[in-house]
């Protein structure tokens, strides 16, 4: 049964599929300690629903299986004609990944119903209080690197994660514990522009450039702005230096920085509607561009 589902998922473009039990997730205690120690600014929502994170069946009555599936995003960075870039996952010429992957996940939920007619399923794409990387590790599709990213062996970390919670009882492979394939490598920690990666598996979100340029509602101070390089949306450095990842040359897929700076809200929505950029907003993009140009 697992292989039938996996084959279906891979036909839809997913690169890895795994199955785990809906138990208290791996690293839950570490996560709780981290929340107490780290100032997380505008993403305090992480501190809510801790009881649900501990007990996933609260998300779906009768939950029996958590299916973790990984979907790839491009190895090349989106670039403006004048050489400024954004994180790879932003895919500005495609719909926001939340929309795309939810649609694919719902197709898989329908497929589960065909196999288990009485079952109920739910798709999670960054939309529920669940430790998705922990369950991905428990399912066997990858391991968590020192940069806190899930690394899929043979592919790397340039991928999105989707969870399908289902009352269908899939066979669950045995889990013998997490593995650490990073060894003595500390490239991600050594090269983090702001020092947000303070230790293996430990990030200070409040000074991470991805957080500052996308999530934070506060101004970026001069010191952090000076470390943005030529990237005005997110930061991929801790992934770019990872030996498990490959990278391609940037692809021009965004208007020039001057064009973005002169955009009206109407122009912006016409070009970036339903993309990751729309979620961030024109005002913040302009702010970020001005910082990298200064």
C-alpha positions as CSV (number, residue, x, y, z in Angstrom):
1,X,0.0,0.0,0.0
2,X,2.8,2.4,0.8
3,X,4.4,1.9,-2.5
4,X,1.2,2.5,-4.4
5,X,0.8,5.8,-2.6
6,X,4.5,6.7,-3.1
7,X,4.2,6.0,-6.9
8,X,1.2,8.3,-7.1
9,X,3.0,11.1,-5.2
10,X,6.1,10.9,-7.4
11,X,3.9,11.1,-10.5
12,X,2.8,14.5,-9.1
13,X,6.4,15.6,-8.8
14,X,7.2,14.8,-5.2
15,X,10.7,13.4,-4.6
16,X,10.4,11.6,-1.3
17,X,7.6,10.0,0.7
18,X,7.6,8.6,4.2
19,X,5.2,7.3,6.9
20,X,5.3,7.8,10.6
21,X,3.2,7.3,13.7
22,X,1.3,10.3,15.2
23,X,3.3,10.3,18.4
24,X,5.1,13.1,20.3
25,X,7.6,14.3,17.7
26,X,11.3,13.9,17.7
27,X,13.0,17.0,19.2
28,X,9.9,18.2,20.9
29,X,11.6,18.9,24.2
30,X,14.5,20.7,22.4
31,X,11.9,22.8,20.5
32,X,10.2,23.9,23.8
33,X,13.6,24.8,25.3
34,X,14.5,26.8,22.2
35,X,11.2,28.8,22.4
36,X,12.0,29.8,25.9
37,X,15.5,31.0,25.1
38,X,15.1,32.7,21.7
39,X,13.4,36.1,21.0
40,X,11.3,35.4,17.9
41,X,9.9,38.8,17.2
42,X,6.9,38.8,14.9
43,X,6.6,35.0,14.7
44,X,5.4,34.5,18.3
45,X,2.7,32.2,16.9
46,X,5.3,29.5,17.3
47,X,4.7,29.7,21.0
48,X,1.0,28.9,20.6
49,X,-0.6,25.4,20.5
50,X,2.2,23.6,22.2
51,X,-0.2,20.9,23.4
52,X,-1.2,20.3,19.8
53,X,2.5,20.1,18.7
54,X,3.0,17.5,21.4
55,X,-0.1,15.5,20.5
56,X,-0.8,15.5,16.7
57,X,-4.1,13.5,16.9
58,X,-5.6,16.8,18.2
59,X,-5.3,18.0,14.6
60,X,-7.5,15.1,13.2
61,X,-9.7,12.9,15.2
62,X,-8.8,9.2,14.6
63,X,-5.4,10.1,13.2
64,X,-3.3,7.0,12.5
65,X,-0.6,8.0,10.0
66,X,1.4,11.1,9.2
67,X,2.7,11.1,5.7
68,X,5.7,13.4,5.0
69,X,6.3,14.3,1.4
70,X,9.0,16.5,-0.1
71,X,8.6,18.6,-3.2
72,X,11.7,20.2,-5.0
73,X,12.2,23.9,-5.8
74,X,14.7,25.2,-8.3
75,X,18.5,25.0,-7.7
76,X,18.9,28.4,-9.4
77,X,18.2,31.8,-7.7
78,X,15.7,34.2,-9.3
79,X,17.6,37.3,-10.5
80,X,16.8,40.8,-11.8
81,X,18.5,41.8,-15.0
82,X,20.8,44.1,-12.9
83,X,22.0,41.2,-10.8
84,X,20.0,41.2,-7.6
85,X,18.5,38.0,-6.3
86,X,16.0,36.3,-4.1
87,X,15.8,33.0,-2.3
88,X,15.3,30.0,-4.5
89,X,12.0,29.0,-2.9
90,X,10.4,32.3,-3.9
91,X,9.7,31.1,-7.5
92,X,8.3,34.5,-8.6
93,X,6.9,33.2,-11.9
94,X,4.8,30.6,-10.1
95,X,2.0,30.6,-7.6
96,X,3.0,30.7,-3.9
97,X,4.0,27.2,-2.9
98,X,1.3,27.1,-0.3
99,X,-1.3,27.2,-3.0
100,X,0.4,24.8,-5.4
101,X,1.3,22.2,-2.8
102,X,-2.1,22.3,-1.1
103,X,-3.7,21.5,-4.5
104,X,-1.4,18.6,-5.0
105,X,-1.9,17.4,-1.4
106,X,-5.6,17.4,-1.9
107,X,-5.2,15.1,-4.9
108,X,-3.3,12.7,-2.7
109,X,-6.1,12.9,-0.1
110,X,-8.6,11.9,-2.8
111,X,-6.3,9.0,-3.7
112,X,-6.2,7.9,-0.1
113,X,-10.0,7.9,0.0
114,X,-10.0,5.6,-3.1
115,X,-7.8,3.1,-1.3
116,X,-9.4,3.6,2.2
117,X,-13.1,4.6,1.5
118,X,-13.9,5.4,5.1
119,X,-10.8,7.4,5.8
120,X,-10.5,11.2,6.5
121,X,-7.4,13.1,5.6
122,X,-6.0,16.6,6.0
123,X,-3.2,18.5,4.1
124,X,-0.7,20.7,6.1
125,X,1.5,23.1,4.2
126,X,2.9,25.4,6.9
127,X,-0.7,25.7,8.1
128,X,-0.8,23.7,11.3
129,X,1.1,23.5,14.5
130,X,3.2,20.4,13.7
131,X,6.9,19.8,13.8
132,X,7.1,18.9,10.2
133,X,10.9,18.3,10.0
134,X,10.8,16.0,13.0
135,X,8.1,13.9,11.4
136,X,10.0,13.9,8.1
137,X,13.0,12.5,9.9
138,X,10.8,9.9,11.7
139,X,9.4,8.9,8.4
140,X,12.8,8.2,7.0
141,X,12.9,10.7,4.1
142,X,15.9,12.7,5.4
143,X,17.8,14.1,8.3
144,X,18.1,17.6,9.9
145,X,21.4,19.3,9.1
146,X,23.2,21.7,11.4
147,X,21.5,24.5,9.6
148,X,18.2,23.2,10.8
149,X,17.1,22.3,7.3
150,X,15.8,18.9,6.3
151,X,18.2,17.3,3.9
152,X,16.9,14.6,1.5
153,X,19.8,12.2,0.7
154,X,20.6,12.4,-3.0
155,X,18.8,15.7,-3.4
156,X,19.7,18.2,-0.7
157,X,17.6,20.7,1.2
158,X,16.1,22.7,-1.6
159,X,12.6,21.3,-1.1
160,X,9.2,22.1,0.5
161,X,7.6,19.8,3.0
162,X,4.0,18.7,3.0
163,X,2.2,16.6,5.6
164,X,-0.9,14.5,5.0
165,X,-2.6,13.5,8.3
166,X,-4.9,10.6,7.7
167,X,-7.1,8.2,9.6
168,X,-6.0,5.5,7.1
169,X,-3.7,2.9,8.7
170,X,-0.6,2.7,6.5
171,X,2.2,0.3,7.5
172,X,4.8,2.3,9.5
173,X,8.4,1.3,9.0
174,X,10.5,1.0,12.2
175,X,12.4,4.2,13.3
176,X,15.8,3.5,14.8
177,X,16.6,7.1,15.7
178,X,17.9,10.2,13.8
179,X,21.2,10.1,12.0
180,X,23.7,12.9,11.7
181,X,25.5,12.9,8.3
182,X,27.0,16.4,8.8
183,X,30.0,14.9,10.7
184,X,32.5,17.6,11.7
185,X,31.4,20.0,8.9
186,X,30.4,23.5,10.2
187,X,30.3,25.4,6.9
188,X,26.7,26.6,7.4
189,X,27.5,28.0,10.9
190,X,30.8,29.6,9.8
191,X,29.3,31.3,6.8
192,X,25.9,32.5,8.2
193,X,26.1,36.3,7.4
194,X,24.7,37.5,10.7
195,X,25.8,34.7,13.0
196,X,22.2,33.6,13.4
197,X,23.3,30.0,13.4
198,X,24.9,30.1,16.9
199,X,25.6,26.4,17.2
200,X,24.7,23.2,15.4
201,X,20.9,23.0,15.1
202,X,20.4,26.2,17.0
203,X,19.3,29.4,15.3
204,X,18.5,32.9,16.6
205,X,15.6,33.7,14.3
206,X,15.6,37.4,15.4
207,X,18.8,38.1,13.4
208,X,18.3,35.6,10.5
209,X,18.2,37.5,7.2
210,X,15.3,35.3,6.0
211,X,13.3,36.4,9.0
212,X,14.4,40.1,8.8
213,X,13.6,40.5,5.1
214,X,10.4,38.5,5.0
215,X,8.7,38.1,8.3
216,X,9.8,41.0,10.5
217,X,7.7,44.1,10.7
218,X,10.6,46.1,12.2
219,X,13.3,48.0,10.3
220,X,16.5,46.2,9.5
221,X,19.4,47.9,11.3
222,X,22.5,49.1,9.4
223,X,24.7,46.3,10.5
224,X,22.3,43.5,9.3
225,X,21.6,45.4,6.1
226,X,25.3,45.5,5.3
227,X,25.3,41.7,5.3
228,X,22.4,41.1,2.8
229,X,24.8,41.1,-0.2
230,X,22.8,41.3,-3.4
231,X,19.8,39.3,-2.1
232,X,16.7,41.3,-1.1
233,X,14.3,38.5,-0.3
234,X,15.4,35.8,2.1
235,X,18.8,34.2,2.4
236,X,20.2,30.9,1.1
237,X,23.7,31.0,2.4
238,X,23.5,28.2,4.9
239,X,22.1,26.0,2.1
240,X,24.5,27.2,-0.6
241,X,27.6,26.2,1.4
242,X,26.2,22.8,2.4
243,X,28.0,19.9,0.7
244,X,24.7,18.1,0.2
245,X,23.4,20.8,-2.1
246,X,24.0,21.7,-5.7
247,X,23.4,25.1,-7.2
248,X,22.7,26.4,-10.7
249,X,23.5,29.9,-12.1
250,X,20.9,32.6,-11.3
251,X,18.0,32.9,-13.8
252,X,16.6,36.3,-14.8
253,X,13.0,36.1,-13.8
254,X,12.3,39.4,-11.9
255,X,12.0,42.9,-13.2
256,X,14.9,45.3,-12.5
257,X,15.3,46.8,-9.1
258,X,14.4,50.2,-10.6
259,X,11.2,48.8,-12.1
260,X,10.2,47.3,-8.7
261,X,11.0,50.6,-6.9
262,X,8.8,52.5,-9.3
263,X,5.9,50.0,-9.2
264,X,2.4,51.0,-7.9
265,X,0.4,48.5,-5.9
266,X,-1.7,47.9,-9.0
267,X,1.5,47.1,-11.0
268,X,2.7,44.9,-8.3
269,X,-0.4,42.8,-8.0
270,X,-0.6,42.4,-11.8
271,X,2.9,41.0,-11.9
272,X,3.2,39.1,-8.6
273,X,-0.4,38.1,-7.7
274,X,-0.6,34.9,-5.8
275,X,3.2,34.5,-5.6
276,X,5.4,34.5,-2.5
277,X,6.2,38.2,-3.2
278,X,2.5,39.1,-2.8
279,X,2.6,37.6,0.7
280,X,5.5,39.8,1.6
281,X,4.1,43.0,0.0
282,X,5.5,45.7,-2.2
283,X,6.4,48.1,0.6
284,X,8.7,45.6,2.2
285,X,10.3,44.6,-1.1
286,X,11.1,48.2,-1.8
287,X,12.6,48.6,1.6
288,X,14.8,45.6,1.1
289,X,15.9,46.7,-2.3
290,X,16.9,50.2,-1.0
291,X,19.0,48.5,1.7
292,X,20.9,46.3,-0.7
293,X,21.4,49.3,-3.1
294,X,22.7,51.6,-0.4
